[in-house]
Amino acid sequence: MRFASDRWPAAPWRTRFAPAPTGHLHLGHVVNALYVWGLASAFGGEVLLRIEDHDRSRSRAEFERRLLEDLEWLGFAPAADPASGRLYVRQSEREELYRAALARLAAAGEVYPCVCTRRRIAAAAPVAAGEEPRYPGTCRERRLGPETGPMRRVRLPREEVTFEDLRLGAQRQVPADQCGDLLAVDRDRQWTYQFAVAVDDFEQGIDLVIRGEDLLASTGRQIQLARRLGRAEAARFLHHPLLMRPDGTKLSKSNRDTGVRELRAAGWSAGRVLGEAALRAGLVASARTLAAADAAGLFPDRG
């Protein structure tokens, strides 16, 4: 498998594995881990582990404990976080960083309160089935005071964001046309994924984001937001194929037939789980067992 070399970070570089503790790991997560640790090992990177528990309503301590156990069982070992020295960080522990980032944007006049519900947005800006909802800017010029509610949006000026995906090539996105102004704090006073991950990747010095193709569409807005937060050089991105079910839907944490813990309970070894994930992802041509240390050999060429 070959990747574009002209945009590859100079070694040593840093990437991250960032699961959400809202369920158990499945084979799709294992594929992502093979890409993350494999590419880092092959081409001079290190992997930070970030627990993305910004959604407090769905995150559970038991899921976090089990995903850490499963990663260790599979053989994937993260590097220590440079700020804390710990082997992983949680988004729930990074509240001050998010507040400071939002305050910087607010001081520049780039943040405003919003009271729009999803239903109101859908009614004001209808989209076809399967399309991403776009915020039409209803509250942008209303000059609402902070007492109107917790929701906050960041203004996204209409500009084209270009970037080179290391696997998919040149990309062009206009976030303002895709999603409208970005929601940073939701109605439950929780930080949103888009805002938290842009702050985290900037603050942690992530040079290369390796993730599934389902997140490709959100890349431009994260680059644009990071730039407005002061990031001089954008992170690089590589989006890999997703594992799909026979009916064409992507794997989810409710798929018990592909859950790592279910496969462990059925007697599968870690090597068999890794081999099955690699086979389904097209990283190997035939079934075999693998060790986590073998992941680098799945990516012999970077172009």
ChimeraX attribute file (.defattr): number of C-alpha atoms within 10 A of each C-alpha:
attribute: neighborCount
match mode: 1-to-1
recipient: residues
	/A:1	10
	/A:2	11
	/A:3	17
	/A:4	16
	/A:5	12
	/A:6	10
	/A:7	15
	/A:8	20
	/A:9	16
	/A:10	11
	/A:11	12
	/A:12	11
	/A:13	17
	/A:14	22
	/A:15	25
	/A:16	26
	/A:17	21
	/A:18	22
	/A:19	20
	/A:20	21
	/A:21	24
	/A:22	20
	/A:23	19
	/A:24	24
	/A:25	28
	/A:26	25
	/A:27	25
	/A:28	25
	/A:29	25
	/A:30	24
	/A:31	26
	/A:32	25
	/A:33	26
	/A:34	25
	/A:35	25
	/A:36	26
	/A:37	26
	/A:38	23
	/A:39	23
	/A:40	23
	/A:41	18
	/A:42	16
	/A:43	19
	/A:44	13
	/A:45	22
	/A:46	21
	/A:47	26
	/A:48	24
	/A:49	21
	/A:50	21
	/A:51	20
	/A:52	23
	/A:53	23
	/A:54	22
	/A:55	19
	/A:56	15
	/A:57	10
	/A:58	11
	/A:59	17
	/A:60	15
	/A:61	10
	/A:62	13
	/A:63	16
	/A:64	22
	/A:65	12
	/A:66	17
	/A:67	22
	/A:68	20
	/A:69	13
	/A:70	20
	/A:71	19
	/A:72	13
	/A:73	15
	/A:74	21
	/A:75	15
	/A:76	20
	/A:77	17
	/A:78	19
	/A:79	15
	/A:80	16
	/A:81	16
	/A:82	11
	/A:83	9
	/A:84	9
	/A:85	10
	/A:86	13
	/A:87	15
	/A:88	17
	/A:89	19
	/A:90	16
	/A:91	20
	/A:92	15
	/A:93	11
	/A:94	14
	/A:95	14
	/A:96	10
	/A:97	15
	/A:98	20
	/A:99	11
	/A:100	12
	/A:101	17
	/A:102	22
	/A:103	14
	/A:104	16
	/A:105	17
	/A:106	16
	/A:107	9
	/A:108	10
	/A:109	11
	/A:110	18
	/A:111	22
	/A:112	22
	/A:113	22
	/A:114	25
	/A:115	16
	/A:116	15
	/A:117	11
	/A:118	11
	/A:119	9
	/A:120	13
	/A:121	16
	/A:122	15
	/A:123	10
	/A:124	14
	/A:125	13
	/A:126	14
	/A:127	12
	/A:128	7
	/A:129	7
	/A:130	6
	/A:131	9
	/A:132	12
	/A:133	17
	/A:134	20
	/A:135	23
	/A:136	17
	/A:137	18
	/A:138	14
	/A:139	15
	/A:140	17
	/A:141	8
	/A:142	11
	/A:143	10
	/A:144	14
	/A:145	10
	/A:146	12
	/A:147	7
	/A:148	10
	/A:149	15
	/A:150	15
	/A:151	20
	/A:152	23
	/A:153	24
	/A:154	22
	/A:155	20
	/A:156	20
	/A:157	14
	/A:158	12
	/A:159	12
	/A:160	14
	/A:161	16
	/A:162	15
	/A:163	18
	/A:164	17
	/A:165	22
	/A:166	23
	/A:167	17
	/A:168	15
	/A:169	12
	/A:170	10
	/A:171	14
	/A:172	13
	/A:173	18
	/A:174	19
	/A:175	25
	/A:176	21
	/A:177	16
	/A:178	17
	/A:179	18
	/A:180	21
	/A:181	26
	/A:182	22
	/A:183	23
	/A:184	20
	/A:185	22
	/A:186	17
	/A:187	15
	/A:188	12
	/A:189	14
	/A:190	18
	/A:191	25
	/A:192	15
	/A:193	17
	/A:194	16
	/A:195	22
	/A:196	23
	/A:197	20
	/A:198	23
	/A:199	23
	/A:200	18
	/A:201	21
	/A:202	22
	/A:203	13
	/A:204	16
	/A:205	16
	/A:206	20
	/A:207	23
	/A:208	23
	/A:209	19
	/A:210	24
	/A:211	23
	/A:212	18
	/A:213	13
	/A:214	12
	/A:215	10
	/A:216	17
	/A:217	17
	/A:218	14
	/A:219	25
	/A:220	21
	/A:221	25
	/A:222	24
	/A:223	22
	/A:224	21
	/A:225	21
	/A:226	24
	/A:227	15
	/A:228	16
	/A:229	16
	/A:230	11
	/A:231	18
	/A:232	10
	/A:233	11
	/A:234	17
	/A:235	22
	/A:236	20
	/A:237	22
	/A:238	22
	/A:239	20
	/A:240	21
	/A:241	15
	/A:242	19
	/A:243	21
	/A:244	14
	/A:245	12
	/A:246	7
	/A:247	6
	/A:248	8
	/A:249	10
	/A:250	13
	/A:251	19
	/A:252	19
	/A:253	16
	/A:254	12
	/A:255	15
	/A:256	15
	/A:257	12
	/A:258	20
	/A:259	23
	/A:260	27
	/A:261	19
	/A:262	16
	/A:263	18
	/A:264	15
	/A:265	10
	/A:266	9
	/A:267	10
	/A:268	13
	/A:269	16
	/A:270	22
	/A:271	18
	/A:272	19
	/A:273	24
	/A:274	25
	/A:275	24
	/A:276	23
	/A:277	26
	/A:278	27
	/A:279	17
	/A:280	18
	/A:281	21
	/A:282	13
	/A:283	19
	/A:284	14
	/A:285	10
	/A:286	12
	/A:287	13
	/A:288	14
	/A:289	16
	/A:290	19
	/A:291	15
	/A:292	20
	/A:293	13
	/A:294	16
	/A:295	24
	/A:296	18
	/A:297	13
	/A:298	16
	/A:299	19
	/A:300	13
	/A:301	13
	/A:302	16
	/A:303	11
